[in-house]
Amino acid sequence: MIDRIFQQLGEAQMRVFKRDDPATWLRPGGADGGEKLQVRFVENWLPREIVDVEMLAPQPVAWVLEKDVLAIDPTRVTDLDILFTKADRLIIGGRRYGIESCSSDGYGTTEVRLKRVNA
């Protein structure tokens, strides 16, 4: 019973908080222009100390529904904690992001930690 509630929670959050414009998922072996993927996205600003100066640095995070990712690439089902690889890129709001890490919540949603990249 509880599992079913949490699985529906991820889908409900995606309906309410998803970006109006989907992200573009660029992956090795994928379509040339990438595939569209619905994401929830937050660009958090966290304090970081760089050479004795404390600054705010971006720590962008996206959440995806695992079923959406697996509909695009079913081979990724082997380990949901590596649903994305370091070779993958997400373009969100016109900015390109690399994958730092990702982890499944066990209820159908994966949190993806991102970093801004140029290529």
Buried (B, 14 or more C-beta within 10 A) or exposed (E): EEEEEEBEBBBEBBEEEBEEEBBBBBBEEEEEEBBEBBBBBEBEEEEEEEEEEEEEEBBBBBBBBBEBBBEBBEEBEEEBEBBBEEEBBBBBEEEBBBBBEBBBBEBBBBBBBBEEEEE
